[in-house]
């Protein structure tokens, strides 16, 4: 095997490894971003910490599924109007899955906008 093939194999193994620390950090960051968005968005409330953490997990899973099956990255500003709309839809759908996570349609749109602004301020990380 040549050196390039060895590097590809190592990268593939690294991509397939489940890194619990990275996953927990992602949930924590998503929780903070969603909490900030809920604070500043009318029509967007979260009833408690557990609802917030569960919502962060659900948002992460929905984002992964959308990206996996459609190829659209749900980054409100990074991917244009399609990313913005997908982020708003993910926020809105989360209300049907997570108890204590309440958001109106307009709240989802404004929340996606606020999340996009936070993403622009915090470069180098991927939220929603």
C-alpha positions as CSV (number, residue, x, y, z in Angstrom):
1,X,0.0,0.0,0.0
2,X,1.3,3.4,-0.8
3,X,1.4,6.3,1.6
4,X,-1.7,8.0,0.2
5,X,-3.8,4.9,0.6
6,X,-2.7,4.6,4.3
7,X,-3.7,8.2,4.9
8,X,-7.1,7.6,3.3
9,X,-7.6,4.6,5.5
10,X,-6.7,6.4,8.7
11,X,-9.0,9.4,7.7
12,X,-11.8,7.0,7.0
13,X,-11.3,5.2,10.3
14,X,-11.2,8.6,12.1
15,X,-14.4,9.7,10.4
16,X,-16.2,6.5,11.5
17,X,-15.1,6.6,15.1
18,X,-17.8,7.8,17.5
19,X,-16.2,10.6,19.5
20,X,-18.4,11.1,22.6
21,X,-16.5,14.3,23.7
22,X,-17.0,16.0,20.3
23,X,-20.7,15.0,20.4
24,X,-21.2,16.4,23.9
25,X,-19.4,19.6,22.9
26,X,-21.7,20.0,19.9
27,X,-24.8,19.5,22.0
28,X,-23.6,22.0,24.5
29,X,-22.8,24.6,21.8
30,X,-26.1,24.0,20.1
31,X,-27.9,24.3,23.4
32,X,-26.3,27.7,24.1
33,X,-27.1,29.0,20.6
34,X,-30.7,27.8,20.8
35,X,-31.1,29.3,24.3
36,X,-29.8,32.7,23.0
37,X,-32.1,32.5,20.0
38,X,-35.1,31.7,22.2
39,X,-34.3,34.6,24.6
40,X,-34.3,37.1,21.7
41,X,-37.1,35.6,19.6
42,X,-40.8,36.3,20.2
43,X,-42.9,33.2,20.0
44,X,-40.0,30.9,21.0
45,X,-39.9,29.5,24.5
46,X,-38.1,26.5,26.2
47,X,-39.6,25.3,29.4
48,X,-36.4,24.0,31.1
49,X,-32.9,22.7,30.8
50,X,-33.8,19.2,29.9
51,X,-36.1,20.4,27.1
52,X,-33.2,22.6,25.9
53,X,-30.7,19.7,25.9
54,X,-33.1,17.3,24.2
55,X,-33.9,20.0,21.6
56,X,-30.2,20.4,20.9
57,X,-29.9,16.6,20.3
58,X,-33.0,16.5,18.1
59,X,-31.8,19.6,16.1
60,X,-28.4,17.9,15.6
61,X,-30.0,14.6,14.4
62,X,-32.5,16.4,12.1
63,X,-29.6,18.5,10.7
64,X,-27.6,15.4,10.1
65,X,-30.5,13.6,8.4
66,X,-31.3,16.5,6.1
67,X,-27.7,16.9,5.2
68,X,-27.2,13.2,4.6
69,X,-30.3,12.7,2.4
70,X,-30.5,16.0,0.6
71,X,-27.0,17.4,0.7
72,X,-28.3,20.7,2.1
73,X,-26.4,22.1,5.0
74,X,-28.8,23.9,7.5
75,X,-26.6,26.9,8.1
76,X,-28.8,29.9,8.0
77,X,-26.3,32.3,6.4
78,X,-23.6,29.9,5.1
79,X,-25.8,28.2,2.5
80,X,-28.1,31.0,1.3
81,X,-31.9,30.9,1.3
82,X,-32.1,27.0,1.2
83,X,-29.9,26.7,4.4
84,X,-32.0,29.5,6.1
85,X,-35.3,27.8,5.2
86,X,-34.0,24.3,6.3
87,X,-32.8,25.8,9.6
88,X,-36.3,27.4,10.2
89,X,-38.0,24.1,9.3
90,X,-35.8,22.1,11.6
91,X,-36.6,24.5,14.5
92,X,-40.3,24.3,13.8
93,X,-40.3,20.5,13.5
94,X,-38.5,20.2,16.8
95,X,-41.5,21.6,18.6
96,X,-43.5,18.4,17.7
97,X,-40.8,16.1,19.0
98,X,-39.5,17.8,22.2
99,X,-42.0,18.6,25.1
100,X,-41.4,22.0,26.5
101,X,-40.0,23.4,23.2
102,X,-42.6,25.9,21.9
103,X,-42.1,27.9,18.7
104,X,-44.4,29.6,16.3
105,X,-43.8,29.6,12.5
106,X,-42.6,33.3,12.7
107,X,-40.6,32.4,15.7
108,X,-38.8,29.7,13.7
109,X,-38.0,32.1,10.9
110,X,-36.7,34.8,13.3
111,X,-34.9,32.1,15.4
112,X,-33.1,30.9,12.2
113,X,-32.1,34.5,11.5
114,X,-30.7,34.9,15.0
115,X,-28.9,31.6,14.8
116,X,-27.4,32.8,11.5
117,X,-26.2,36.0,13.2
118,X,-24.7,34.0,16.0
119,X,-23.0,31.7,13.5
120,X,-21.5,34.7,11.8
121,X,-20.2,36.1,15.1
122,X,-18.7,32.7,16.1
123,X,-16.7,31.6,13.1
124,X,-15.2,28.1,12.9
125,X,-18.0,26.2,14.4
126,X,-21.1,24.6,12.8
127,X,-24.4,24.9,14.6
128,X,-27.8,24.0,13.3
